[in-house]
Amino acid sequence: MITSIVNYKKNLRTEATHIASNHVIISDAPIDNMGKGEAFSPTDCCATSLAMCGLTIMGIYLQHKPYEFIVARAEVEKIMGVNPRRIVRINVDYFLQMSEELSELESQKLFQAAKSCPVAHSLHPDIEQNITFHFEHNY
């Protein structure tokens, strides 16, 4: 089954339509690569997908637990290299506020869930993945 259809719109812009939901994502080439930078670039989408996948997998893990996220967000930094132009490092900082304090063991299991997401396993091993977790306590 087709996942999406991507159309080149011109001026280094694409429009991707998700088949199941009809949701649309626009991409532009980044300013440092002849684009306007008016939307996520394809490499921005790739780097951001790592954080989205990690949050999703942690959410799945928490479905069977007596606690949940109050707040869960991630900040993503993508570092590009040259020759060839490619992503060389993705830094993801997760900021998590839980409904209750987790034990060290439960925290480690949650961290492992995020780090073992399908996107993390799909990225080329030469792409450095720096993942950091920050708990914001408000019990």
matplotlib code that plots the C-alpha trace (Angstrom):
import matplotlib.pyplot as plt

x = [0.0, 1.3, 2.1, 2.3, 2.4, 5.0, 4.8, 7.4, 5.7, 8.6, 11.1, 12.6, 9.3, 7.6, 4.2, 3.6, 0.2, -0.3, -2.7, -4.5, -5.3, -4.9, -2.6, -0.2, 3.4, 5.3, 9.1, 11.5, 15.2, 17.0, 18.5, 22.0, 21.2, 19.6, 16.1, 13.8, 13.7, 10.0, 9.2, 10.9, 13.6, 13.8, 16.7, 14.8, 12.0, 14.4, 16.0, 12.6, 11.3, 13.8, 12.2, 8.7, 9.3, 11.0, 8.0, 5.6, 7.4, 7.6, 3.9, 3.2, 5.4, 3.4, 0.0, 0.5, 1.9, 0.1, 1.7, 1.7, 3.2, 1.9, 4.3, 6.5, 8.4, 11.7, 14.1, 16.0, 19.3, 20.4, 24.1, 25.0, 28.3, 29.8, 31.4, 28.8, 26.2, 24.4, 23.2, 26.2, 24.6, 21.2, 20.9, 17.5, 16.7, 13.5, 11.8, 9.4, 7.0, 5.4, 2.3, 4.5, 8.2, 9.7, 12.1, 15.6, 14.7, 11.5, 13.3, 15.9, 13.2, 11.5, 14.8, 15.6, 12.2, 12.9, 16.4, 15.2, 12.5, 12.3, 13.6, 16.7, 17.3, 16.7, 19.2, 22.7, 25.1, 27.4, 24.8, 25.6, 22.5, 22.9, 19.8, 19.4, 16.5, 15.4, 12.7, 10.7, 9.3, 6.0, 4.5]
y = [0.0, 3.5, 5.6, 9.0, 10.9, 13.6, 16.3, 18.8, 22.2, 24.3, 26.6, 23.7, 23.0, 19.7, 18.7, 15.3, 13.9, 11.1, 8.7, 7.4, 10.8, 13.2, 15.3, 17.5, 18.3, 21.0, 21.0, 23.7, 23.6, 25.2, 28.7, 27.3, 25.1, 27.5, 27.4, 29.8, 27.9, 28.6, 25.1, 22.0, 20.9, 17.1, 16.7, 18.7, 16.2, 13.3, 14.7, 15.7, 12.2, 10.8, 12.8, 12.2, 8.4, 8.4, 10.2, 7.9, 4.7, 6.1, 6.8, 3.2, 2.0, 4.1, 2.8, -0.2, 1.8, 3.4, 6.8, 9.0, 12.1, 15.4, 17.2, 15.5, 17.6, 17.4, 19.9, 18.8, 20.0, 18.8, 19.1, 18.9, 17.9, 18.4, 16.1, 14.7, 17.0, 14.9, 14.8, 13.9, 14.4, 14.7, 16.0, 15.4, 16.7, 15.2, 17.2, 15.0, 15.8, 12.6, 12.2, 10.7, 10.2, 7.2, 4.8, 4.6, 1.3, 2.6, 5.8, 3.6, 1.5, 4.6, 6.0, 2.6, 2.7, 6.1, 5.1, 1.9, 3.5, 2.4, 5.7, 5.4, 1.9, 3.1, 6.0, 5.2, 4.2, 7.1, 9.6, 10.3, 10.3, 12.2, 11.7, 13.4, 13.2, 15.9, 15.3, 18.4, 17.6, 19.1, 16.5]
z = [0.0, -0.9, 2.2, 0.5, -2.8, -3.2, -5.9, -6.9, -6.9, -8.3, -6.7, -4.7, -2.8, -2.5, -1.2, 0.3, 0.9, 3.4, 1.8, 4.9, 6.4, 3.4, 5.6, 3.7, 4.5, 2.6, 2.3, 1.0, 0.4, 3.2, 2.8, 2.9, -0.1, -2.5, -1.0, 0.7, 4.0, 4.4, 5.6, 7.0, 4.6, 3.8, 6.3, 8.9, 8.5, 8.9, 12.1, 13.5, 12.8, 15.3, 18.1, 16.9, 16.8, 20.3, 21.8, 20.1, 21.3, 24.9, 24.7, 23.6, 26.5, 29.0, 27.8, 30.1, 33.1, 36.0, 35.2, 32.1, 30.5, 31.8, 29.4, 26.8, 24.2, 22.3, 21.0, 17.9, 16.5, 13.1, 12.2, 8.5, 7.0, 3.6, 0.9, 0.7, 2.1, 4.7, 8.3, 10.5, 13.9, 15.4, 19.0, 20.7, 24.1, 25.6, 28.3, 30.3, 33.1, 34.5, 36.6, 39.3, 40.0, 38.2, 39.8, 38.3, 36.6, 35.1, 33.9, 32.2, 30.5, 29.2, 27.9, 26.2, 24.6, 23.0, 21.9, 20.2, 18.1, 14.4, 13.1, 15.3, 13.9, 10.3, 10.3, 8.9, 11.6, 10.6, 11.8, 15.4, 17.6, 20.9, 23.0, 26.4, 28.8, 31.3, 33.9, 34.8, 38.3, 39.4, 41.7]

ax = plt.figure().add_subplot(projection="3d")
ax.plot(x, y, z, "-o")
ax.set_aspect("equal")
plt.show()
